[in-house]
Amino acid sequence: MEFPNDLNYEQQILELYVKLLGCWNTSNAAGFAGLFLKNGSVIGFDGSQMNGQLNILEEISRIFSDHKVASYVSIVQEIRPLSQTVFVLTSHVGMVTPGKADINPKVNAIQTMIAKKEHNRFRIAVFQNTPLALHENPKLKEEISGKLQETYNKLNVVNP
């Protein structure tokens, strides 16, 4: 089977991911959940799971109503096809607490997003947030934190 070698697919996957982080950063629970397949799943930083678009909407709405969440800053590492209609994106992410100007390296993560094309449009099948602990490689952890901070600084955005 030939996999697509089309930058348009990569651009669509990247745009989907950017929308997801944008919905998080603006506390838009309906927008966040709406990017998932009906049977999509989220695996949170703490290992919690949300299964199905309705459960995602309920839990993300609760999170947004209970907390002023930190904003994500990301550096996409890879976008690649798994089939003609399924792609995986991986990204390093940091979070900036509201009112702060620095990422919090303690909550850096690797995010994995699996997107599936359904009805001529990509939706998220699985989104996983894994702590970027790197216990055996603190130098790499520090390097990634530095790159995330640089990326955030280049955005020249004030985090409310």
C-alpha positions as CSV (number, residue, x, y, z in Angstrom):
1,M,0.0,0.0,0.0
2,E,1.2,3.4,-0.9
3,F,1.1,6.0,1.8
4,P,0.2,9.6,0.9
5,N,3.1,11.9,0.3
6,D,1.1,15.0,0.3
7,L,2.0,18.1,2.3
8,N,-1.7,19.0,2.3
9,Y,-2.4,16.0,4.6
10,E,0.4,17.1,6.9
11,Q,-1.0,20.7,6.9
12,Q,-4.5,19.4,7.8
13,I,-3.1,17.3,10.7
14,L,-1.0,20.3,11.9
15,E,-4.1,22.6,11.7
16,L,-6.2,20.1,13.7
17,Y,-3.5,19.9,16.4
18,V,-3.2,23.7,16.5
19,K,-7.0,24.0,16.9
20,L,-6.9,21.5,19.7
21,L,-4.3,23.5,21.7
22,G,-6.1,26.7,20.8
23,C,-9.3,25.4,22.3
24,W,-7.4,24.3,25.4
25,N,-5.7,27.7,25.7
26,T,-8.9,29.6,25.4
27,S,-11.0,27.2,27.6
28,N,-13.3,26.2,24.8
29,A,-14.6,22.9,25.9
30,A,-17.1,22.5,23.1
31,G,-14.5,23.3,20.4
32,F,-12.0,20.9,22.0
33,A,-14.5,18.0,22.2
34,G,-15.8,18.7,18.7
35,L,-12.4,17.9,17.2
36,F,-12.7,14.3,18.2
37,L,-14.4,11.3,16.6
38,K,-17.6,10.3,18.3
39,N,-15.6,7.4,19.9
40,G,-12.4,9.4,20.4
41,S,-10.3,9.2,23.5
42,V,-8.1,11.4,25.7
43,I,-5.4,10.1,28.0
44,G,-4.5,12.9,30.4
45,F,-1.2,13.8,31.9
46,D,-2.2,12.0,35.1
47,G,-3.3,8.9,33.3
48,S,-7.0,9.8,33.5
49,Q,-9.1,8.7,30.5
50,M,-12.0,10.3,28.7
51,N,-13.8,8.1,26.2
52,G,-16.2,9.3,23.6
53,Q,-16.9,12.9,22.5
54,L,-19.6,13.4,25.2
55,N,-17.4,12.3,28.0
56,I,-14.6,14.5,26.7
57,L,-17.0,17.5,26.6
58,E,-18.2,16.8,30.2
59,E,-14.8,16.4,31.7
60,I,-13.1,19.2,29.8
61,S,-16.0,21.5,30.7
62,R,-15.6,20.6,34.4
63,I,-11.8,21.2,34.2
64,F,-12.3,24.6,32.6
65,S,-15.0,25.6,35.1
66,D,-12.9,24.5,38.1
67,H,-9.5,25.9,37.0
68,K,-7.9,28.6,35.0
69,V,-5.7,26.3,33.0
70,A,-2.1,26.8,32.0
71,S,-1.5,27.5,28.3
72,Y,0.3,25.1,26.0
73,V,3.3,25.9,23.9
74,S,4.4,23.2,21.5
75,I,7.1,22.1,19.2
76,V,5.8,19.5,16.7
77,Q,8.3,16.7,16.3
78,E,6.7,14.5,13.6
79,I,3.7,14.0,11.4
80,R,3.5,10.7,9.6
81,P,1.0,8.5,7.9
82,L,0.0,5.1,9.4
83,S,-2.3,4.4,6.5
84,Q,-4.0,6.5,3.8
85,T,-6.5,7.8,6.3
86,V,-4.7,7.6,9.7
87,F,-1.9,9.9,10.8
88,V,0.1,10.3,14.0
89,L,1.6,13.6,15.3
90,T,4.0,13.9,18.1
91,S,5.0,17.1,19.9
92,H,6.9,18.3,22.9
93,V,4.8,20.7,24.9
94,G,5.3,23.0,27.9
95,M,2.8,24.9,29.9
96,V,2.8,28.5,31.1
97,T,0.8,29.2,34.2
98,P,-1.7,32.2,33.9
99,G,0.1,35.4,34.8
100,K,3.6,33.9,34.3
101,A,6.1,34.3,31.5
102,D,8.0,31.0,31.9
103,I,7.1,27.5,31.1
104,N,6.9,25.1,34.1
105,P,9.4,22.3,33.2
106,K,7.8,20.0,35.8
107,V,4.8,19.6,33.5
108,N,6.5,19.3,30.1
109,A,5.0,16.5,28.1
110,I,5.1,14.6,24.9
111,Q,1.8,14.6,23.2
112,T,0.7,12.0,20.7
113,M,-2.3,12.6,18.5
114,I,-3.8,10.0,16.2
115,A,-6.1,11.5,13.5
116,K,-8.4,9.7,11.2
117,K,-10.0,11.0,8.0
118,E,-13.7,10.4,8.2
119,H,-16.2,12.0,5.8
120,N,-13.5,13.9,4.0
121,R,-12.2,15.6,7.2
122,F,-9.7,14.7,9.9
123,R,-10.8,14.1,13.5
124,I,-8.9,13.0,16.5
125,A,-9.1,9.4,17.4
126,V,-6.7,9.4,20.3
127,F,-4.9,12.2,22.1
128,Q,-2.3,11.3,24.8
129,N,-0.4,13.5,27.1
130,T,2.7,11.8,28.6
131,P,5.0,13.5,31.2
132,L,8.4,14.3,29.8
133,A,10.3,13.0,32.8
134,L,13.4,11.8,31.1
135,H,14.8,10.5,34.4
136,E,17.9,9.0,32.7
137,N,18.6,12.1,30.6
138,P,18.2,15.3,32.6
139,K,20.4,17.2,30.1
140,L,17.9,16.4,27.3
141,K,15.0,17.5,29.5
142,E,16.8,20.8,30.2
143,E,17.5,21.2,26.4
144,I,13.8,20.6,25.5
145,S,12.7,23.0,28.2
146,G,15.0,25.7,26.8
147,K,13.6,25.2,23.3
148,L,10.0,25.4,24.6
149,Q,10.8,28.6,26.5
150,E,12.4,30.1,23.3
151,T,9.3,29.1,21.3
152,Y,7.1,30.8,23.9
153,N,9.2,33.9,23.9
154,K,9.1,34.2,20.1
155,L,5.3,34.1,20.3
156,N,5.6,37.4,22.2
157,V,2.3,36.7,23.9
158,V,1.3,37.7,27.4
159,N,-0.4,34.8,29.2
160,P,-3.5,36.3,30.9
